[in-house]
Amino acid sequence: MNNIIYIDSKGKLNLSRLRPDQQAFIKSKKLHSGIVGGYQSGKSLSAKIKAITELLQSPNVPIAYYLPTYGLIDDMLAPTMKELFDSINISVHHNKKESKLITPYGEIWMRSMDTPDRIVSYSVGYSIVDEVDVVHTNKQVPAMKRISSRNSFKKNTPNKMDFVSTPEGFSYMYNFFVKKANDNKILFQLDTLDNKANLGEGYIQGLMEQYDQEQLRAYLHGEFVNLTDGTVYKNYNRGTHHSDRVVQPNDILHIGMDFNITKMASIIHVIDGNIKIAVAELVNVYDTEQMITLLKSKYKNKMVIYPDASGKNRKTSGKSDIDLLRNSGFTVRHQSSNPPVRDRVNAMNSAFKNPKTGEITYYVNSNNCPEYTECLEKQSYKNGEPDKTTGLDHPIDAGGYFIYGNNRSIFKII
């Protein structure tokens, strides 16, 4: 801790030695604030400082601190908390039997998320959850429900529940803060490289030698990535590639379309100069006729369709899907056959980041395309090919038909 006093005995903050995102997390008044960060990025220190601050600012209101195991509580949490309390001259007693810290300002209950059944019979006014993504996926939701039920102590300010964690793929932190984002929540990202001055020489280089590039995105930079078989769209990043662009009345809409009964998908794009932007989506549509109806009811713009080439063979009501689109007045561009999957993937990744220049020519409105965004983030490889067993492929295929087809001059215009 280097004898740095981050708070005084009255709960007053002195955070000048912390980085801006750490400070913002500690000061946040949101009902749920979170940090996702790489190893040794400073997330757990931020959690401990916020926990003590909450205790000092609301004396005699008990709080709770949660970790994946009791071993971590005894070996890491309790000693570090004692050091922090000592730095501001506050006595603290570790009651190991009841697993809590006792101070003149109140108690800190320490519990393991690995045993949700022990999260009972107490009431607190603030909860901090450390490393929730490390907990077995079968225990995450039960533990969070128990933790929420304990966060009931009546006080004058809202009973907040905060989280810090290393990202372990698309687990609890992703689902809670990204997929289910709302105005009550805020998420900060910490990069280990930004904490380099506080780390031993060679630590970061050691991580780089032990982990592959995909793992380093999570464990060094604090990003949500697929850690199982490698992410297909490795160049895509929700933050970097977000655009607020929406459909305007005079836009020509370029629509990638994938044909699947009950799982039809269309990704609606606009083109600004050399920039392509996915601005809306229609997913889980029953069939081509329903898709046509939805597109015509939602948009009065000129529409250009880039469909799955297999649509020329598929029949609905005696006509091929391509025929249905053409007869409905759409401009249809398709090739005689679909491009090789690898070529379509490469076209997408190159649009997200040109391998030679680093230029970005493809953006996604993640607010208007939530399913497409999630699929881009999550689809992984299986046996050397993009995994089609998870249902993530339909929106991505639709987007890919447009990105690949728009770059080609060989499509047939019907």
N, C-alpha and C positions, 0 to 999 in steps of 0.2 A: 504493500500500500504506500510505501515510501513516505509515511507520516504526513500525507496530504490530508488536510481537513476539508472535506467536501460539505459538511453540515456542522452547525453548532448545536449546543444543547437545547436551543429553542426552536430547532427545525429550520433555521435560516440557511439558505443554500449559498455555497461558495463554489460554483461550478466552473470557474475560469480554466481549470486544467482539463476539463472534459471537452470533447468535441461537440459541435453544434447539435447533431442528431441525438447524442446522449442527453444533452441538456434539455432538448425539446421533449424527449420521452419523460424525463423526470418531472418536468413542469406541466406536462399535459393534464388537462382536466377532463379528457374524454372518458366515457364510461369504460372503454377498453382501449388501452394503448399497447402496442407491441413493438418488439425489436426482433428482426431476423438478421443474423450475422454470422460471419465466418468464425472459425476457431480463434480464440484469444482476441476477439475484436472489441471487447469491452462491454458486451451485452449483460453479462452476469453482474459485473460491478455496478452498472446502471440500475439493475433490478434491486440490488442490496441497498444502494443509496436511496432509491425511491421508497423502499419498504421502511427504512429507518425514518425518513422524512415524514411519511404518512403517520408513523407512530408518534413522533414528537409533535406534530401539528394537531393531533387529536388525542391528547393524553387519556389514558384509561380506556381507550377503544382497542381491543385486541385485534391483531392482524394475523395473517397466515402466509407462510412461504412453502411452496411445493416444489419437489424435485423428483426425478424418476425413481430413486432408491433411497433407503435409509442410510446406506453406506455413504452416499454423497452428502447426506445431511451431517453425519458425524465427522467425516473426513474433510469436507470442504466448506459447507455452509456455516456451521456453528463456529469454527475457528476464525473464519473471515469476518463474520458479523461481530465477534468479540473484539477483533482488532479495530474495526470501525468504531464501535462504541468506546473502546479505550481511547481512541484518538480525540474524542470529544468529552472525555472524562465522565462517562456514564457507566456505572457498574452494571454488569450483566451476569446472570447465573444460568448455566445450561443444565436444565433438568432432563437428564437422558431418559429417565423412566417414562416421563410423559412426553418426551420429545418436544420441548418448548424452551424458549429463552425468556427469562424473567428479568424485567428492568423496572426502574422506578416509574416509568411512563406507561407501562403496560406489558402485555405478553405477546410473544410471536410464536404461534403454533407452527410446527414444522412437520410436514406429512409427506409420505411417499405416494406418488401416483400409481406405483406398481401394485399397491394393495388398496384399491378404491374402497373396500369394505371398512377400512380404518378411518375413513374421512367421515366421522360421525360424532355426535354428542358434544359439539362446541359451536359457538357463534362468533364470527369476526366481522369487522367493518371494512376490511380491505384484504385483497388476496393478490399475490404475485405468483405466477406459474413459470418455472424455469425449466427449459428443455422438454417441452411437451412433445415435440416431434420424435424424441428418443424413446418415448414410452411405446410399448407394443400397440399396434393399431387397434387391437381388440379391446384395449383398456382405456384408450384416449377419451372417447365419448362418455363412458360410464364415470371416469374420474372427473371430467369437466362438469357433469351433472351433479355429482356429489359436492364438488368445490363450490358451485353456484348455490347449492342449498345451504351451505355453511356460511355464506357471505351475507348474513341477515341481521347483524348487530345494528340496533337503531342509533343513528347519530345525526348531526346537523347537515352533513354533506353526503353526496351520493356514495354508495358502496361500490367502489370501482374494483375491477378485476383485470389485471394486466398480465402480459405474456412476454417472455424472451426465449429465443430458441435458435439453435443451428437448424437450417432447413434440411429436412430429410425427404427430398423429393416433394411430391404434392400431397403433403399430409395435413395434419390439423391446422397448422399456421396458415397454410395456403387456403384451405377451405374456409376458415373462419374470417381471415382478414382480406383475402382477395376475392374468392368466389362469392362470399356472402358479405361483401363490403357494404357499409351504410354510414350514416352521419355520426353514429355513436362510436365509431372505430377509427383508429389511425395506426399506420404501420410505418416504422422506420427501418432502414437497411444500413448495417454496419459492415465495412470492409476491413479485413484484417490488415491490409496494407496501410490503412490510415492509422493503425495503432503500432506501427513498426518501431517507433521510438521507445516503447515500453516493453519490447520483446527482446529475448536473448539473441545474440548474433547467430545466424544460421538457421533460426527457427522457420522462417518463411521458405528459405531454400529447401529445407528438409521436407516441408509439405509438398513443394513442387516436385520433389524427386519421388514421393510416395504415391501421389494421386495423379490420375489422368486429367485431361483438360476439363472434361465434364464435371468430375468430382471437385475440381478446384473452383469452378463457378459457384458451387455450394459452400464448400468448407473454407475457402479463402475469401470469396467475394460476397457470400451471403445471398446467393440467387436461388430461386426455385427452379430446379431442373430435374429431369427424369434420370434417376440414378440406377435404374435396373439394367437396361440393355442399350443405352445411348439414345439421345434424343434425335429424331429424324430432322426436325427443323431447328438445328443447333444455332443458327444465326438469329433466330427470332427472340426478341425480348419485349415483354408487355409494355414496359415503360419507354424504352427507346423507340419503339415502332408505333406508339399510340398517336392517333390523329383525332381531333374533334370534328373533322369534316363530316358533313351530312349531305343528303340529297338536296339539291337546289332545283327549282322548276325548269331551268334550261339545260340541265345536265343530260348528256347521253349516258345511259346506264349500261355498263358492260357486266354481264352476268355469267359467271361460271356455274354450270349445272351438272349435278350427278344424279343419275336415274337409279332409284331403288324403291320398290313398292313399300310404302309406309315409312321409308327413311330418305325420301328425296330431299336434296339440299341445293339451295341456290345462294351464292355469295355475290352480293351486288357491289359493283365497283364504279368509281369515277376516275377519270384521268385528267390530271392537271399538268400540262407540259409533258415531262417525261416521268412524272410521279403517278403511281397507281395507288389508289386508296380503297380498301374494303370499307364500305360505309353502312352496310346493313346485311342481314341474313334472313333466310327462310329455311328452317330445318324441320326434319321429322314430318314432312308433308306426305300425304298418302300416295298420290300418283301425279302424272304429268298434267292431267286435266285440272286437278285441284291447284297445282302450282301455277298454271296459266291464269286461272281465276284470281288467285291471290295477287299475282304480279299486276294484273290489269286493274284490280280494285285499289291497290296501294299506290301505283305510280301512273302518271299520265305522260311520263317522259318517253322519248325514243329509247328502245331497248335492243341491245345486241346480245345474243345468247351464244356462249361458248360451251357446248354440251359434251357430255360423254359420248364418244363416237359410237358406242354400242347402241345408242338410241336409234340408229337407222335400221336396226334389226328388231328391236323390241316393239311389240304390237299392243296398242290399247284401243279397244273399240274398232279393231280392224285396220287401224292406221299405225304407222310407226311413230315413236315419240318425236322424232325429227319432223315428220309430216304434221303432227299436231301443232308444233311450235310454228312451223312455216305458215300453216293455214290460219293461225291466229294473228298473223300480221307482224311477227317478230322477224328481225334480221338474224339469220342463223349462220354461224361460222363453225364448221367442223372439219376435221380431217378424216381421211378414209379409215384410219385406225388410231387408237389412242397412242400417245407417245410412250416409250419405255418409262417405267416408273422412276428409274434412276435419273433420267433426263428431266422429268417433271420436278423431282425433288431438288436437283441441282439448280434448275431455273428459279425455284422458289427461294432457296438459300442465297443465290446470287443476287436476287432482288432485295432481300433483306440486308445483305452486305456483299458488295462486289469484292471478290477475293483479291483483285489487283489494286483497286483504287479505294476500297472501303466505302464507296458511295452507297447510299440507301435510296432505292427507288420504289419501295413498297411499304405502305403503312396500313394499319388496321385500326378502325374505331372500335376499341375494345368494349366500350359501353354499349354500342349498337350491335356488336358481333360477339356476344359472350361465349356462345358455343364454339364458334370458329377459333376464338382466342384460346380457349381451354384446349382444344384439339391440337393447335399448333404447339402449345407448351408441353403436352403430355404424350403425344404419339412417340412410341419407341420402336426399335428394330426387334424383329423376332426371326431367327434363322436367316439373318442377313437381309430381310425385306421389311418394309414398314408393316407393323402389326395391324392386321385387319380383323382381329378377333374381339376388339374392345369397343367397336362402334365409333371410334374416333376418326375413321377414315373418310366418311361421307362428306362432311363440310370441307375437309382438306382437299379431297379429290376435286370438288367443285371449284375451289379457289385456284387449284393448280391448273385446271383446264383453261381458265382465263389467262393466268400468268404465262403459261407456256404458249398457248394459242395466240395471244396478242403479240408475242415476240416473233411469230413466224409469218412468213409470207406464203405458206403452202396450203393454208386452209381453203376449203371450198366454200364459197358464198352461195347460199341457196336463196 
